[in-house]
């Protein structure tokens, strides 16, 4: 090949795209039609030294609203390598529907000495007139796209104002028929149960534990448009609080910050909604304190008065304003006379904190870390050390029932004196803890 012919030689690549993946399995589809038109155009330029690159660059079922498409990204990488000098597409919007993205592509092509040609619009970016025409067409294309988006938004808003269901994820308690929500009795019963129990427990964490232990799951549903089945799964905080804040259950249709009367029937009453949200709006710390004041003490059954050698039982006193003070009370002092016992009673919160502090220090000692490591196969010593040094943060995230179980697992007895707290540990409890870490 002569030097002149070598200079005139241009490698072109065909790029095809469709927004929908429908009909792609057919023997001849939109991608094939685009490719044939582009191939014919490329063949007509063979006299000018054009050669088609063998690689197929296509994106079936990808939007033109962004550049994150596998076929396009492969094409750009090959241009960057200098393998391709011209992109040929059926229409300019096959490459991009965004003016900003297209300008970025043009800058990229100019940087690498490449150009773009649209078969049906009859222009290319190697000329000033082609660039001007392209910018004009892209401006109108983006304008039309934004108009379409606005039309959809207006339609959704108008429909929501009329209380019409506009699709999306299906929620527990309802089914969709003829674009309307209809109550599913068994699911609605569970929704009411969840709202009632939340008002009784006052804790999302406790309710989640209760629901999952009972085997309840979120809704199993099948998408009408895709046919994909979404299996129900255990409850978590995200799911629970989305339910508790979903005004659909009040018979309302929500759109952004506004709500409108819905076409569907309500599952819960306004009164129950208000009770639940009175709890949700409380500060988390306040809810925690309320729950702790109503929860059995962590050391119940293992705490003893060192003076009387008798058990100490949890009790409380309540002021007129409703404030509760919780104590471990010596059974002997309560039964006979408080004058006979110098210990009498101790504040539950203070003693529980001291005992946990002792356990925390013990679990972080080298001897205990080594013992747990020896019993926990497959866990590295540094991982156990890290976990035990973070136990305080983990402890705060545990349910009170889990905190109580760990205390009962590790502590056999706590003796309370006038100025002492004596903690006796269960060595076998460390083996159980090691087995849990292993699991």
PyMOL commands that set and color helices and strands:
alter all, ss='L'
color gray80, all
select helices_A, chain A and resi 3-8+30-44+46-48+70-80+92-94+99-111+128-161+185-201+204-213+237-244+247-250+270-280+284-293+331-335+338-340+348-363+366-375+381-389+391-397+400-410+427-438
alter helices_A, ss='H'
color red, helices_A
select strands_A, chain A and resi 10-18+50-52+57-60+86-89+115-118+123-124+174-177+180-183+221-222+229-230+252-255+258-261+303-305+310-318+324-330+345-347+411-416+421-425
alter strands_A, ss='S'
color yellow, strands_A
deselect
rebuild
show_as cartoon
